[in-house]
Amino acid sequence: MRGFSKLLSSLLATSGPGRVTLEIDLDRGVLRAAPDNPMEAFRAINAPTINALSQALREAVTDERVAGLVVHVGTCPLSAALVDEVGAAIRQFGQHKPTVAYAESFGELTSGMFAYRLATAASTIWLQPSGAVVLGGIHVDMLLLRGGLEKLGLDPQFSQRKEFKTAAETYSASEVSDANREMSGRLASSLVEETVALISERRGLTADAVREVIDRGPVSAEEARSLGLVDHLGYRDDVYAEVRSTWGKDATLQYASRYIGSFSAKAISRLAMKPMVAVVSVRGGIVSGRPVRSPLGGAQAGSEVVLEHLRHARMDDNVKAVILAVDSPGGSYIASDTIRAGVLELKKAGKPVVAAMGDLAASGGYFVSMGATEIVASPSTLTGSIGVFGGKVVNQGLYDKLGLVREDVQSGRLADMFAGNRGFSEDQWRILDRWLDQVYDDFTTKAAADRGMLVDELEPLARGRVWTGADAKERRLVDHLGGREVAIERACALAGLDRDKVAVRPLPLLGLLERLQPAQSSEHPGGLNGFGAVLDPLRLLSSLATELGLVPDGVLSMPYRVRIS
């Protein structure tokens, strides 16, 4: 808490006596979480986190100096789930103050469906006269690596549980399976259905009219206005001239992410004493122990680090509830089970846990979420994937192509089971399959118990299948649809708290100097836990291969080679 108070004091600022018009520039991006190293922070200096953005807009609602909000949609380089969270924050603000979204174009031949979906969160939409509305639909790309691996002399050998666990297909299949096509087709259909419903509701159009726009290709700016897709045509200067004319010429521009509000010393003190809803993040591939800093900047969730944060939340009397912020394609089975156990301990201590799913909370990402008191997902979150796969890539052929001599020795009958220079024997295949059956049974049994279902009810929903959040909600795999704010509201309701009288804080609450201090014990949140990275050259290489999709993060991983655009 001490570190947070210092941070607030250092950021203490007001926007001055005059009025302000808040801005969001989505071309700069929005981050799921704050960067955890200086280089990433420097590159993302103008990209706010979704938490900071949502909190700023929530606070600005009651500030009489704030005239309204202008959103530059631009190219909108956000994921579908993040589009929904930003849109929810804009709509909540727009219930009290005017909001305007503008774009040069919603797509240029290529689809701008998610950009337009976000723009409809504003009460008024402007479009550049030369622009267009291109809804386009959803394209799912499934890539299989086997042919390329074989050309390199690599032989992928994998087994999966069950037919929809297509992460194994990525490496071992020569053609896309019917199950993969069915699952991918449903993902695309679900995202389009949700988009059609949102646009229809927000723009007062029929679903058939929206689907016609999706299927017809680019709609010119003039026609988009006549169809009710946009309200006004103009360039950026036209938008701001209209805003100043309507909202007041005295209102200065300020990025919403730079808006702090009117904090006084007393207000800061009261904020520090409020009951806390703590946010514990599970971001990136789930690994045992402590994560590796990837050379490509990808995040990893180390089970030991997450467990320390959950334990800290359990032991802190001021923490009344916890948001488990999950944005992960999964990974290690053991690590996922470790984190789930920490979640269950929090619940035993009487502290409700609400899992807030981001873009991905699949396989291991679902495993760590399913034990929460409640689960909140975006309609476009990819989740589920309750299944398992395992195997190896035999690389002896590559050595032979390169003319390299390789010889090994071993002690122990199964010492070479995962050696890369030979394939699985029949006995080793039996052992692998038996273990995969055990993991699948454990996963489905625990998922059924956590979700209050019979195994026979849950298992048909498992089988490795990935669902959108909207479809998962219909199948009782998640409880509520929405973003982080909905998760916070549910956590407050479960803990008997007033949403307006709680502080929402990420854990650990440590300043920079405190993070650099060595930890005193496994229950001490100090040391490098906050940074959570281990610098190990060999592990970095392994992490790099995972980022490139050459090897999975673990047996509870979703199909990396599905691309949705």
DOPAVO-742445 format. One line per field, with one value per residue (C-alpha): x, y negated, z; residue in three letters; residue number from 0. Coordinates in pm, whole numbers, padded with zeros to 5 digits, m for minus. Layout:
N
xx	(X;...)
yy	(Y;...)
zz	(Z;...)
resn	(ALA;...)
resi	(NUM;...)
***
This chain:
565
xx	(00000;00289;00426;00085;00042;00381;00285;m00041;00137;00393;00119;m00099;m00229;m00548;m00648;m00667;m00963;m01091;m01296;m01137;m01235;m01094;m00939;m00858;m00629;m00660;m00387;m00151;m00293;m00431;m00245;m00389;m00137;00141;00482;00703;01043;01185;01228;00867;00753;00949;00798;00448;00479;00166;m00037;m00260;m00364;m00730;m00745;m00610;m00840;m01151;m01071;m01007;m01340;m01521;m01377;m01434;m01809;m01855;m01609;m01798;m01491;m01502;m01707;m01705;m01495;m01355;m01231;m00999;m01064;m00801;m00667;m00779;m00498;m00687;m00803;m01175;m01199;m01011;m01243;m01534;m01367;m01277;m01626;m01785;m01585;m01690;m02055;m02054;m01904;m02149;m02447;m02354;m02157;m02140;m01911;m01785;m01592;m01422;m01216;m01048;m01200;m01337;m01119;m00969;m01073;m00970;m01223;m01272;m01543;m01392;m01297;m01656;m01787;m01591;m01703;m02068;m01997;m01999;m02320;m02201;m01981;m01784;m01623;m01375;m01548;m01303;m01338;m01568;m01732;m01597;m01741;m01609;m01674;m01430;m01151;m00996;m00658;m00547;m00180;m00035;00342;00400;00493;00750;00893;00934;01126;01371;01406;01185;00921;00642;00490;00191;m00124;m00430;m00741;m00989;m01075;m01104;m00760;m00618;m00296;m00161;m00279;m00068;00241;00140;m00151;m00115;m00464;m00719;m00965;m01344;m01345;m01101;m01316;m01631;m01476;m01312;m01629;m01832;m01578;m01613;m01994;m02018;m01804;m02011;m02340;m02230;m02113;m02441;m02639;m02430;m02444;m02817;m02889;m02660;m02738;m03107;m03070;m03217;m02993;m03061;m02945;m02620;m02557;m02615;m02341;m02108;m02158;m02150;m01794;m01690;m01973;m01883;m01895;m02201;m02390;m02282;m02440;m02760;m02781;m02739;m02401;m02240;m02380;m02148;m01879;m01568;m01197;m01030;m01040;m01411;m01472;m01286;m01441;m01786;m01686;m01555;m01860;m02098;m01914;m01743;m01440;m01276;m01238;m00876;m00781;m00637;m00575;m00802;m00502;m00343;m00651;m00598;m00892;m00911;m00716;m00650;m00421;m00728;m00869;m00545;m00551;m00913;m00832;m00546;m00777;m01057;m01124;m00938;m01030;m00692;m00603;m00377;m00266;m00212;m00074;00094;00195;00164;00492;00614;00838;00934;00890;01156;01201;01126;01352;01032;00873;00600;00468;00478;00291;00509;00311;00532;00492;00113;00086;00283;00044;m00260;m00110;m00038;m00400;m00520;m00306;m00382;m00684;m00756;m00811;m01179;m01201;m00973;m00993;m00797;m00711;m00645;m00508;m00342;m00347;m00249;00067;00184;m00069;00120;00159;m00209;m00314;m00082;m00251;m00600;m00514;m00414;m00749;m00936;m00741;m00853;m01214;m01169;m01044;m01378;m01252;m01448;m01243;m01378;m01190;m01182;m01096;m00917;m00847;m00755;m00835;m00814;m00689;m00453;m00602;m00943;m00795;m00675;m01008;m01258;m01210;m01306;m01628;m01752;m01612;m01655;m01561;m01592;m01830;m01524;m01288;m01151;m01191;m01259;m01020;m01061;m00826;m00466;m00199;00161;00450;00778;00946;01205;01498;01741;01657;01778;02107;02145;02078;02346;02595;02626;02724;02515;02541;02387;02394;02138;02068;01705;01448;01259;01546;01518;01140;01153;01492;01486;01695;01438;01063;00840;00846;00512;00563;00638;00326;00121;00278;00216;m00146;m00210;m00077;m00283;m00595;m00515;m00468;m00786;m00986;m00843;m00916;m01277;m01348;m01220;m01391;m01724;m01685;m01584;m01873;m02134;m02197;m02191;m01893;m02134;m02273;m01937;m01741;m01925;m01836;m01473;m01291;m01040;m01297;m01240;m01549;m01611;m01717;m02071;m02100;m01928;m02187;m02470;m02300;m02239;m01862;m01864;m02111;m02123;m02036;m01842;m01499;m01293;m01553;m01821;m01576;m01512;m01884;m01937;m01646;m01794;m02139;m02000;m01799;m02082;m01893;m02005;m01833;m01785;m01617;m01347;m00995;m00898;m00526;m00287;m00073;00200;00175;00546;00747;01060;01299;01088;01095;01472;01499;01555;01256;01261;01067;00836;00550;00724;00620;00956;01252;01210;00864;00708;00922;00893;01163;01458;01738;01873;02019;01905;01556;01545;01608;01329;01102;01190;01095;00763;00693;00756;00511;00775;00702;00401;00418;00279;00023;m00263;m00216;m00467;m00403;m00154;m00191;m00550;m00552;m00870;m00896)
yy	(00000;m00233;m00198;m00278;m00593;m00716;m00651;m00842;m01132;m01148;m01147;m01398;m01645;m01813;m01923;m02287;m02516;m02497;m02233;m01938;m01711;m01364;m01173;m00810;m00734;m00364;m00381;m00397;m00071;00040;00282;00570;00504;00261;00351;00538;00418;00073;00142;00254;m00046;m00283;m00133;m00153;m00493;m00627;m00305;m00301;00015;00109;00077;m00280;m00376;m00230;m00388;m00729;m00726;m00603;m00886;m01149;m01083;m01285;m01563;m01871;m01997;m01704;m01798;m01466;m01204;m01179;m00838;m00807;m00451;m00454;m00112;00019;00273;00441;00797;00871;00913;00588;00411;00518;00395;00056;00034;00109;m00171;m00415;m00318;m00353;m00702;m00780;m00723;m01052;m01257;m01288;m01055;m01076;m00815;m00891;m00693;m00752;m00425;m00109;00117;00060;00364;00570;00614;00337;00526;00503;00137;00056;00273;00055;m00269;m00179;m00213;m00592;m00787;m00958;m00819;m01026;m00884;m01045;m01121;m00901;m00618;m00317;m00067;00283;00532;00833;01107;01344;01544;01835;01961;02310;02388;02740;02771;03139;03106;02836;03023;03340;03149;03054;03416;03372;03629;03497;03766;03650;03792;03593;03609;03563;03491;03112;03080;02961;02826;03176;03154;02842;03060;03411;03393;03389;03250;03049;03275;03249;03166;02880;02742;02770;02595;02319;02261;02223;01976;01760;01784;01696;01383;01267;01337;01131;00847;00843;00832;00544;00331;00394;00285;m00017;m00157;m00071;00156;00496;00801;00872;00523;00569;00910;00761;00504;00784;00976;00691;00558;00192;m00053;m00408;m00688;m00850;m00523;m00435;m00759;m00693;m00341;m00472;m00311;m00652;m00990;m01247;m01269;m01477;m01488;m01509;m01889;m01882;m01647;m01866;m02187;m02038;m01914;m02258;m02429;m02197;m02124;m02459;m02625;m02661;m02282;m02177;m01831;m01568;m01197;m00997;m00795;m01120;m01222;m01183;m01374;m01584;m01400;m01582;m01459;m01355;m01174;m00980;m00885;m00767;m00569;m00391;m00288;m00151;00224;00376;00588;00729;00817;01119;01173;01499;01368;01569;01933;02111;02262;02423;02224;01875;01741;01681;01343;01417;01257;01173;01007;01266;01299;01613;01693;01880;02091;01992;01621;01643;01861;01606;01332;01545;01629;01261;01176;01446;01320;00948;00861;00552;00770;00864;01021;01112;01070;01344;01174;01457;01399;01727;02003;02252;02453;02684;02918;02928;02548;02496;02732;02550;02218;02369;02502;02148;02018;02281;02185;01825;01938;02150;01838;01673;01444;01464;01502;01386;01498;01222;01378;01166;01257;01615;01833;02174;02515;02436;02086;02242;02483;02196;02012;02291;02304;01937;01841;01699;01657;01349;01363;01134;01264;01296;01454;01788;02032;02395;02631;02881;03144;03255;03355;03464;03598;03490;03397;03656;03460;03733;03679;03319;03436;03683;03413;03197;03484;03475;03787;03849;04125;04164;04394;04440;04602;04687;04851;04530;04282;04214;04177;03809;03819;03646;03901;04180;04229;04374;04750;04933;04953;04580;04496;04698;04509;04172;04259;04382;04056;03845;04039;03967;03595;03570;03753;03525;03211;03305;03430;03111;02891;03064;03024;02659;02576;02771;03019;03395;03530;03674;03321;03153;03408;03347;02977;03068;03297;03017;02788;02411;02194;01823;01660;01621;01992;02086;01883;02076;02401;02297;02292;01924;01727;01374;01188;00865;00718;00631;00387;00657;00883;00609;00554;00928;00948;00659;00819;01153;00984;00755;00440;00111;00078;m00295;m00240;00011;m00024;00202;00279;00514;00740;00718;00361;00289;m00012;00019;00026;00283;00507;00495;00608;00982;01179;01282;01606;01783;01581;01246;01056;00883;00971;00995;01148;00837;00863;01239;01319;01554;01483;01819;01849;02208;02137;01824;02037;02272;01973;01838;02169;02160;01804;01913;02201;02472;02633;02604;02441;02757;03033;02798;02566;02446;02463;02181;02198;02079;01719;01511;01186)
zz	(00000;00080;m00275;m00426;m00214;m00328;m00689;m00654;m00492;m00770;m01035;m00853;m01106;m01219;m01560;m01452;m01401;m01760;m01934;m02111;m02399;m02350;m02639;m02714;m03009;m03082;m03346;m03048;m02917;m02581;m02356;m02156;m01879;m01802;m01956;m01713;m01835;m01925;m02298;m02342;m02137;m02362;m02679;m02536;m02370;m02543;m02522;m02211;m02032;m02046;m01667;m01669;m01956;m01793;m01457;m01613;m01799;m01490;m01285;m01554;m01556;m01236;m01328;m01444;m01628;m01872;m02178;m02363;m02539;m02891;m03008;m03308;m03418;m03693;m03784;m03442;m03385;m03101;m03048;m03061;m02682;m02620;m02865;m02645;m02324;m02470;m02617;m02279;m02115;m02389;m02360;m01982;m02016;m02296;m02066;m01900;m02153;m02534;m02727;m03085;m03284;m03615;m03863;m04194;m04309;m04154;m04362;m04707;m04911;m04606;m04325;m04070;m03882;m03534;m03584;m03679;m03396;m03154;m03320;m03257;m02884;m02938;m02978;m03299;m03579;m03831;m04145;m04384;m04719;m04909;m04661;m04656;m04427;m04495;m04248;m04439;m04184;m04015;m04177;m03986;m04103;m03997;m04054;m04033;m03994;m04069;m04436;m04367;m04069;m04277;m04544;m04269;m04165;m03858;m03765;m03536;m03314;m03106;m02952;m02840;m02620;m02788;m03152;m03110;m02943;m03272;m03123;m03189;m03551;m03594;m03573;m03674;m03921;m04299;m04356;m04160;m03979;m03993;m03619;m03677;m03960;m03750;m03451;m03655;m03853;m03535;m03390;m03701;m03701;m03332;m03374;m03673;m03494;m03193;m03418;m03611;m03284;m03145;m03460;m03501;m03144;m03136;m03482;m03494;m03798;m03873;m03853;m04221;m04317;m04126;m04282;m04625;m04556;m04440;m04765;m05018;m04979;m04940;m04874;m04975;m04720;m04876;m04888;m04535;m04417;m04609;m04463;m04109;m04055;m03983;m03888;m04046;m04314;m04260;m04196;m03856;m03847;m03927;m03636;m03388;m03522;m03462;m03116;m03014;m03154;m02970;m02644;m02596;m02752;m02410;m02370;m02417;m02548;m02319;m02369;m02142;m02027;m01899;m01710;m01335;m01189;m00875;m00608;m00285;m00010;00188;m00114;m00156;00211;00187;m00128;00048;00334;00116;00113;m00178;m00475;m00577;m00936;m00990;m01350;m01539;m01867;m02143;m02160;m01825;m01708;m01387;m01157;m01270;m01623;m01883;m02048;m02412;m02677;m02867;m02567;m02513;m02159;m01949;m01630;m01383;m01137;m00843;m00908;m00952;m00641;m00437;m00546;m00461;m00122;m00058;m00139;00098;00387;00339;00555;00345;00034;00030;m00316;m00605;m00982;m01157;m01487;m01734;m02083;m02168;m02433;m02163;m02118;m01842;m01681;m01350;m01338;m01422;m01144;m00901;m00977;m00952;m00606;m00501;m00626;m00424;m00111;m00154;m00172;00141;00318;00241;m00034;m00361;m00678;m01014;m01324;m01586;m01922;m02181;m02544;m02456;m02159;m02320;m02211;m01922;m01925;m01861;m01605;m01382;m01425;m01366;m00987;m00946;m00770;m01100;m01451;m01671;m02041;m02338;m02607;m02834;m02579;m02698;m02413;m02327;m02508;m02224;m02359;m02370;m02618;m02596;m02796;m02949;m03276;m03382;m03525;m03629;m03996;m03972;m03823;m04109;m04371;m04211;m04202;m03824;m03629;m03321;m03064;m02722;m02422;m02151;m01818;m01756;m01983;m02059;m02042;m02416;m02424;m02519;m02689;m03025;m03212;m03223;m03241;m02971;m02931;m02898;m02523;m02504;m02707;m02455;m02166;m02333;m02415;m02060;m01918;m02159;m02055;m01689;m01751;m01958;m01691;m01421;m01625;m01704;m01351;m01190;m01448;m01384;m01008;m01036;m01268;m01071;m01351;m01390;m01582;m01838;m01889;m01921;m02125;m02455;m02413;m02355;m02603;m02667;m02829;m02828;m02775;m02798;m02471;m02608;m02685;m02358;m02164;m02330;m02225;m01861;m01903;m01799;m01588;m01729;m02048;m02017;m01947;m01642;m01506;m01501;m01316;m01058;m01008;m00956;m00710;m00511;m00511;m00392;m00116;m00011;m00114;m00268;m00607;m00553;m00217;m00307;m00440;m00730;m00718;m00900;m00684;m00571;m00437;m00450;m00549;m00764;m00467;m00287;m00594;m00595;m00234;m00179;m00056;00310;00257;00012;00160;00111;m00205;m00250;m00466;m00840;m00810;m00953;m01264;m01262;m01519;m01512;m01757;m01872;m02226;m02284;m02155;m02370;m02679;m02575;m02521;m02866;m03027;m02843;m02961;m03321;m03280;m03328;m02993;m02761;m02416;m02259;m02292;m02200;m02497;m02753;m03131;m03190;m03565;m03575;m03694;m03682;m03877)
resn	(MET;ARG;GLY;PHE;SER;LYS;LEU;LEU;SER;SER;LEU;LEU;ALA;THR;SER;GLY;PRO;GLY;ARG;VAL;THR;LEU;GLU;ILE;ASP;LEU;ASP;ARG;GLY;VAL;LEU;ARG;ALA;ALA;PRO;ASP;ASN;PRO;MET;GLU;ALA;PHE;ARG;ALA;ILE;ASN;ALA;PRO;THR;ILE;ASN;ALA;LEU;SER;GLN;ALA;LEU;ARG;GLU;ALA;VAL;THR;ASP;GLU;ARG;VAL;ALA;GLY;LEU;VAL;VAL;HIS;VAL;GLY;THR;CYS;PRO;LEU;SER;ALA;ALA;LEU;VAL;ASP;GLU;VAL;GLY;ALA;ALA;ILE;ARG;GLN;PHE;GLY;GLN;HIS;LYS;PRO;THR;VAL;ALA;TYR;ALA;GLU;SER;PHE;GLY;GLU;LEU;THR;SER;GLY;MET;PHE;ALA;TYR;ARG;LEU;ALA;THR;ALA;ALA;SER;THR;ILE;TRP;LEU;GLN;PRO;SER;GLY;ALA;VAL;VAL;LEU;GLY;GLY;ILE;HIS;VAL;ASP;MET;LEU;LEU;LEU;ARG;GLY;GLY;LEU;GLU;LYS;LEU;GLY;LEU;ASP;PRO;GLN;PHE;SER;GLN;ARG;LYS;GLU;PHE;LYS;THR;ALA;ALA;GLU;THR;TYR;SER;ALA;SER;GLU;VAL;SER;ASP;ALA;ASN;ARG;GLU;MET;SER;GLY;ARG;LEU;ALA;SER;SER;LEU;VAL;GLU;GLU;THR;VAL;ALA;LEU;ILE;SER;GLU;ARG;ARG;GLY;LEU;THR;ALA;ASP;ALA;VAL;ARG;GLU;VAL;ILE;ASP;ARG;GLY;PRO;VAL;SER;ALA;GLU;GLU;ALA;ARG;SER;LEU;GLY;LEU;VAL;ASP;HIS;LEU;GLY;TYR;ARG;ASP;ASP;VAL;TYR;ALA;GLU;VAL;ARG;SER;THR;TRP;GLY;LYS;ASP;ALA;THR;LEU;GLN;TYR;ALA;SER;ARG;TYR;ILE;GLY;SER;PHE;SER;ALA;LYS;ALA;ILE;SER;ARG;LEU;ALA;MET;LYS;PRO;MET;VAL;ALA;VAL;VAL;SER;VAL;ARG;GLY;GLY;ILE;VAL;SER;GLY;ARG;PRO;VAL;ARG;SER;PRO;LEU;GLY;GLY;ALA;GLN;ALA;GLY;SER;GLU;VAL;VAL;LEU;GLU;HIS;LEU;ARG;HIS;ALA;ARG;MET;ASP;ASP;ASN;VAL;LYS;ALA;VAL;ILE;LEU;ALA;VAL;ASP;SER;PRO;GLY;GLY;SER;TYR;ILE;ALA;SER;ASP;THR;ILE;ARG;ALA;GLY;VAL;LEU;GLU;LEU;LYS;LYS;ALA;GLY;LYS;PRO;VAL;VAL;ALA;ALA;MET;GLY;ASP;LEU;ALA;ALA;SER;GLY;GLY;TYR;PHE;VAL;SER;MET;GLY;ALA;THR;GLU;ILE;VAL;ALA;SER;PRO;SER;THR;LEU;THR;GLY;SER;ILE;GLY;VAL;PHE;GLY;GLY;LYS;VAL;VAL;ASN;GLN;GLY;LEU;TYR;ASP;LYS;LEU;GLY;LEU;VAL;ARG;GLU;ASP;VAL;GLN;SER;GLY;ARG;LEU;ALA;ASP;MET;PHE;ALA;GLY;ASN;ARG;GLY;PHE;SER;GLU;ASP;GLN;TRP;ARG;ILE;LEU;ASP;ARG;TRP;LEU;ASP;GLN;VAL;TYR;ASP;ASP;PHE;THR;THR;LYS;ALA;ALA;ALA;ASP;ARG;GLY;MET;LEU;VAL;ASP;GLU;LEU;GLU;PRO;LEU;ALA;ARG;GLY;ARG;VAL;TRP;THR;GLY;ALA;ASP;ALA;LYS;GLU;ARG;ARG;LEU;VAL;ASP;HIS;LEU;GLY;GLY;ARG;GLU;VAL;ALA;ILE;GLU;ARG;ALA;CYS;ALA;LEU;ALA;GLY;LEU;ASP;ARG;ASP;LYS;VAL;ALA;VAL;ARG;PRO;LEU;PRO;LEU;LEU;GLY;LEU;LEU;GLU;ARG;LEU;GLN;PRO;ALA;GLN;SER;SER;GLU;HIS;PRO;GLY;GLY;LEU;ASN;GLY;PHE;GLY;ALA;VAL;LEU;ASP;PRO;LEU;ARG;LEU;LEU;SER;SER;LEU;ALA;THR;GLU;LEU;GLY;LEU;VAL;PRO;ASP;GLY;VAL;LEU;SER;MET;PRO;TYR;ARG;VAL;ARG;ILE;SER)
resi	(0;1;2;3;4;5;6;7;8;9;10;11;12;13;14;15;16;17;18;19;20;21;22;23;24;25;26;27;28;29;30;31;32;33;34;35;36;37;38;39;40;41;42;43;44;45;46;47;48;49;50;51;52;53;54;55;56;57;58;59;60;61;62;63;64;65;66;67;68;69;70;71;72;73;74;75;76;77;78;79;80;81;82;83;84;85;86;87;88;89;90;91;92;93;94;95;96;97;98;99;100;101;102;103;104;105;106;107;108;109;110;111;112;113;114;115;116;117;118;119;120;121;122;123;124;125;126;127;128;129;130;131;132;133;134;135;136;137;138;139;140;141;142;143;144;145;146;147;148;149;150;151;152;153;154;155;156;157;158;159;160;161;162;163;164;165;166;167;168;169;170;171;172;173;174;175;176;177;178;179;180;181;182;183;184;185;186;187;188;189;190;191;192;193;194;195;196;197;198;199;200;201;202;203;204;205;206;207;208;209;210;211;212;213;214;215;216;217;218;219;220;221;222;223;224;225;226;227;228;229;230;231;232;233;234;235;236;237;238;239;240;241;242;243;244;245;246;247;248;249;250;251;252;253;254;255;256;257;258;259;260;261;262;263;264;265;266;267;268;269;270;271;272;273;274;275;276;277;278;279;280;281;282;283;284;285;286;287;288;289;290;291;292;293;294;295;296;297;298;299;300;301;302;303;304;305;306;307;308;309;310;311;312;313;314;315;316;317;318;319;320;321;322;323;324;325;326;327;328;329;330;331;332;333;334;335;336;337;338;339;340;341;342;343;344;345;346;347;348;349;350;351;352;353;354;355;356;357;358;359;360;361;362;363;364;365;366;367;368;369;370;371;372;373;374;375;376;377;378;379;380;381;382;383;384;385;386;387;388;389;390;391;392;393;394;395;396;397;398;399;400;401;402;403;404;405;406;407;408;409;410;411;412;413;414;415;416;417;418;419;420;421;422;423;424;425;426;427;428;429;430;431;432;433;434;435;436;437;438;439;440;441;442;443;444;445;446;447;448;449;450;451;452;453;454;455;456;457;458;459;460;461;462;463;464;465;466;467;468;469;470;471;472;473;474;475;476;477;478;479;480;481;482;483;484;485;486;487;488;489;490;491;492;493;494;495;496;497;498;499;500;501;502;503;504;505;506;507;508;509;510;511;512;513;514;515;516;517;518;519;520;521;522;523;524;525;526;527;528;529;530;531;532;533;534;535;536;537;538;539;540;541;542;543;544;545;546;547;548;549;550;551;552;553;554;555;556;557;558;559;560;561;562;563;564)
***
